[in-house]
Amino acid sequence: MSNVSFIKILFFYPTLYYQNCMDAQSGDCFNNDWSNRVTNCAGNLFKGRFSHSDQISFQFNNILGLKFRFSFMVGKFDSWDPGDNYLQVLLDDAVIDTFTYGPYQGTSKCFNSDYPEYYDSKSYVFNLPIGRNSLKLTLKGSFDEDIDNESWGAKKFTLEILEPCVEFYSDCNFQGDVWRICNGNQTSQVRNIPFEFKSILIVNGIQVKLRDPKYHGGQTQTYTSNQYCLSSYQFPKYHQNA
C-alpha cells in the first residue's frame, strides 16, 4: 500500500456550522448577526423585540453541503392574535413555514403584564442543489399593533450540516476549476481526480487525508482546515477527461 496514491475523506457529521445568541450570558447576542437589537426577558436575551413587518436575515457563504438543519427559539411576547399575527421562516426568500400563537398562550414573564410570553423551539431540515454554496435565512413577522402590545424575538440560532462536502480547486485560494466530494466516508484513487489541485475548502469536523509516494516521504498527510495553497503537494497523475 505504500506506493498507492489516494485521497481519503472522513466525514464526521452532523457538523455544527454556526451558532449565535445561545444563552443569557452569551456576548454574541450583541454582535450584528441577524440584528443589533437585543432585549432581555426575565434574564433571557433575545434578538428583538420586533413587530409590524420587521424581519431579520443572515446570509451564509462558502458553505459546503447537501442537507442542512436550521434551528432557533422564538419568543412570543404579549398579545398575538391568530390569523392577524404570524411569523414566517424563509429560505432564500421562499417561505418554508408560517406559525402563530394565542394571546393567552404561555406564562407572564416580562413586558406587558396583561399578557403572557411563550418560548418555542423550531427546527427545519432542507436540501441545497449540488453546486450551491450559499443560502439566506430570514424570519419575517406580520403584526398590526405596536411593539408594546404584540412582538417577538429569537435566540439560539444554529445551522448544522447533515451531509457535508469538500471542494478541491485547481488554483490557490479556492480559484479555478472545482471538484466536489460529498456524503459519507470516501476514498478516491489518483486516477479518478480530474485535475491537479492546489487548494482545499474544508468544513470543520472533516478530515482530508492525502498520500503519494513522491511527496512528503510517502507519508499520509491529514488536513482538518482550509488549505489555501498546496504548491508543494500535487498528485503527479490525473485523468484529464474525468
C-alpha positions as CSV (number, residue, x, y, z in Angstrom):
1,M,0.0,0.0,0.0
2,S,2.9,2.4,0.5
3,N,3.1,3.0,-3.3
4,V,-0.6,3.8,-3.7
5,S,-1.7,7.4,-4.2
6,F,-5.1,8.3,-2.7
7,I,-7.4,10.9,-1.2
8,K,-9.5,9.7,1.8
9,I,-12.2,11.9,3.3
10,L,-13.7,11.2,6.7
11,F,-17.0,13.0,7.3
12,F,-17.9,13.4,11.0
13,Y,-21.5,14.7,10.9
14,P,-23.8,16.3,11.7
15,T,-21.4,19.3,11.8
16,L,-22.3,22.4,13.8
17,Y,-21.5,25.1,11.3
18,Y,-22.9,28.2,13.1
19,Q,-24.5,29.2,16.4
20,N,-25.5,32.6,17.9
21,C,-27.2,34.1,20.9
22,M,-27.3,30.8,22.8
23,D,-27.9,31.8,26.4
24,A,-28.3,34.7,28.8
25,Q,-24.5,35.2,29.2
26,S,-23.8,34.9,25.5
27,G,-22.0,38.0,24.4
28,D,-22.5,37.1,20.7
29,C,-26.2,38.2,21.1
30,F,-24.8,41.8,20.9
31,N,-22.9,41.3,17.6
32,N,-24.5,42.3,14.3
33,D,-25.6,38.7,13.2
34,W,-29.3,38.9,12.4
35,S,-29.8,42.2,14.1
36,N,-28.1,44.6,16.5
37,R,-31.3,44.9,18.5
38,V,-31.2,42.8,21.8
39,T,-33.9,42.6,24.5
40,N,-33.9,40.9,27.9
41,C,-37.0,39.0,29.1
42,A,-36.6,37.9,32.7
43,G,-32.9,37.2,32.2
44,N,-33.2,35.6,28.8
45,L,-31.5,37.5,25.9
46,F,-33.3,37.6,22.6
47,K,-32.7,39.3,19.3
48,G,-35.7,41.7,19.3
49,R,-38.2,43.0,20.1
50,F,-39.8,43.1,16.7
51,S,-43.3,44.0,15.5
52,H,-45.3,45.1,12.4
53,S,-43.4,43.9,9.3
54,D,-40.0,43.7,10.9
55,Q,-37.7,41.0,9.5
56,I,-34.2,39.7,10.3
57,S,-31.9,37.8,7.9
58,F,-28.5,36.1,7.8
59,Q,-26.5,35.2,4.7
60,F,-24.3,32.1,4.8
61,N,-21.5,32.0,2.2
62,N,-18.9,29.3,1.3
63,I,-21.0,26.7,3.0
64,L,-20.4,23.1,1.7
65,G,-23.1,20.6,2.0
66,L,-26.2,19.0,0.5
67,K,-28.5,18.7,3.6
68,F,-28.8,21.2,6.5
69,R,-30.8,21.7,9.7
70,F,-31.7,25.2,10.9
71,S,-32.9,25.7,14.5
72,F,-33.9,28.6,16.7
73,M,-36.0,29.6,19.7
74,V,-38.8,32.1,19.1
75,G,-40.2,34.3,21.9
76,K,-43.8,35.2,21.6
77,F,-44.2,38.4,23.6
78,D,-47.6,39.7,24.9
79,S,-50.8,39.5,22.8
80,W,-50.7,37.7,19.5
81,D,-54.0,37.3,17.6
82,P,-54.0,34.1,15.5
83,G,-55.0,34.9,11.9
84,D,-53.8,38.5,12.1
85,N,-50.3,37.9,13.7
86,Y,-47.8,35.4,12.5
87,L,-44.1,34.7,11.9
88,Q,-42.6,33.2,8.7
89,V,-39.4,31.4,8.1
90,L,-37.9,31.9,4.7
91,L,-35.1,30.1,2.9
92,D,-33.6,32.2,0.0
93,D,-36.8,34.4,0.1
94,A,-39.1,31.4,-0.2
95,V,-41.5,30.7,2.7
96,I,-40.9,27.3,4.3
97,D,-43.1,27.8,7.4
98,T,-45.8,30.1,8.9
99,F,-46.9,29.9,12.5
100,T,-48.7,31.8,15.2
101,Y,-49.7,31.6,18.9
102,G,-52.7,32.5,21.0
103,P,-52.9,35.8,23.1
104,Y,-53.0,33.9,26.4
105,Q,-50.6,31.1,25.5
106,G,-47.7,30.9,27.9
107,T,-46.7,32.4,31.2
108,S,-46.3,36.1,32.1
109,K,-42.5,36.8,32.3
110,C,-41.8,40.3,31.2
111,F,-43.1,43.4,29.4
112,N,-46.9,43.8,29.4
113,S,-48.2,42.0,32.5
114,D,-51.7,41.7,31.0
115,Y,-50.4,39.0,28.5
116,P,-48.1,36.0,28.8
117,E,-44.9,35.1,27.0
118,Y,-44.2,31.8,25.3
119,Y,-40.9,30.3,24.1
120,D,-40.9,27.7,21.4
121,S,-38.1,25.8,19.7
122,K,-38.3,25.5,15.9
123,S,-36.2,23.2,13.5
124,Y,-36.1,22.8,9.8
125,V,-34.3,20.3,7.6
126,F,-33.7,21.2,3.9
127,N,-31.5,20.4,0.9
128,L,-29.5,22.6,-1.4
129,P,-28.9,21.8,-5.1
130,I,-25.5,20.3,-6.0
131,G,-23.0,23.1,-6.6
132,R,-24.7,25.7,-4.4
133,N,-22.5,27.1,-1.6
134,S,-24.6,29.9,-0.1
135,L,-28.0,30.4,1.5
136,K,-30.0,33.1,3.2
137,L,-32.4,32.5,6.2
138,T,-35.0,35.1,7.2
139,L,-37.5,35.5,10.0
140,K,-40.4,37.8,8.9
141,G,-43.3,39.0,11.1
142,S,-46.8,40.3,10.3
143,F,-48.3,42.3,13.2
144,D,-50.9,45.1,13.2
145,E,-50.2,46.7,16.6
146,D,-47.2,48.4,18.2
147,I,-44.3,46.6,19.9
148,D,-45.6,47.3,23.4
149,N,-48.7,45.1,22.8
150,E,-47.5,42.3,20.4
151,S,-44.0,41.5,19.4
152,W,-41.4,38.7,19.0
153,G,-37.8,37.8,19.5
154,A,-35.5,35.0,18.6
155,K,-32.4,33.3,20.0
156,K,-30.3,30.1,19.9
157,F,-29.7,30.2,16.2
158,T,-27.9,27.1,14.9
159,L,-27.1,25.8,11.5
160,E,-25.9,22.2,11.2
161,I,-24.6,20.4,8.1
162,L,-26.2,17.0,7.9
163,E,-24.5,16.0,4.6
164,P,-21.2,17.9,4.3
165,C,-18.9,18.3,1.3
166,V,-15.2,19.1,0.5
167,E,-14.1,21.1,-2.5
168,F,-10.7,20.8,-4.3
169,Y,-9.6,23.7,-6.6
170,S,-7.1,23.8,-9.4
171,D,-5.6,27.1,-8.3
172,C,-4.6,28.6,-4.9
173,N,-7.1,30.5,-2.8
174,F,-10.1,28.4,-4.0
175,Q,-9.9,29.6,-7.6
176,G,-10.1,27.9,-10.9
177,D,-11.8,24.6,-11.6
178,V,-13.6,22.9,-8.7
179,W,-14.0,19.2,-7.8
180,R,-16.5,18.4,-5.0
181,I,-16.9,15.2,-2.9
182,C,-19.9,14.9,-0.6
183,N,-21.7,12.5,1.6
184,G,-20.1,9.6,3.6
185,N,-16.5,8.4,4.0
186,Q,-14.9,8.1,0.6
187,T,-11.5,7.1,-0.8
188,S,-10.5,8.1,-4.4
189,Q,-7.6,6.6,-6.3
190,V,-5.4,9.2,-8.1
191,R,-6.7,8.1,-11.5
192,N,-10.2,9.5,-10.6
193,I,-9.0,13.0,-9.8
194,P,-9.9,15.4,-12.7
195,F,-7.0,17.9,-12.3
196,E,-4.0,18.7,-10.1
197,F,-5.3,20.7,-7.1
198,K,-3.7,23.5,-5.2
199,S,-6.2,24.4,-2.5
200,I,-8.9,22.7,-0.5
201,L,-12.1,24.1,1.2
202,I,-12.8,22.0,4.3
203,V,-15.7,22.4,6.8
204,N,-14.8,22.0,10.5
205,G,-15.1,18.4,11.6
206,I,-13.9,16.8,8.3
207,Q,-10.6,15.1,7.8
208,V,-8.9,15.0,4.4
209,K,-6.1,12.5,4.0
210,L,-3.7,12.6,1.1
211,R,-0.9,10.2,0.2
212,D,1.5,9.9,-2.7
213,P,4.9,8.1,-2.6
214,K,6.6,11.1,-4.3
215,Y,5.7,13.7,-1.7
216,H,6.4,14.1,2.0
217,G,8.4,10.8,2.0
218,G,5.3,8.8,1.1
219,Q,3.7,9.7,4.5
220,T,-0.1,10.3,4.7
221,Q,-0.9,13.9,5.3
222,T,-4.1,14.8,7.2
223,Y,-5.8,18.2,6.9
224,T,-8.7,19.4,9.1
225,S,-8.9,23.1,8.0
226,N,-8.8,25.0,4.7
227,Q,-5.6,24.7,2.7
228,Y,-5.0,27.9,0.7
229,C,-2.1,26.9,-1.5
230,L,-0.7,23.4,-1.7
231,S,2.1,24.2,-4.2
232,S,4.4,21.5,-2.6
233,Y,1.8,18.8,-2.8
234,Q,0.2,17.9,-6.1
235,F,-0.6,14.4,-7.4
236,P,1.7,13.9,-10.5
237,K,-1.0,11.9,-12.3
238,Y,-4.6,12.8,-13.0
239,H,-7.4,11.9,-15.5
240,Q,-7.5,14.8,-18.0
241,N,-11.0,13.9,-19.2
242,A,-12.6,12.9,-15.9
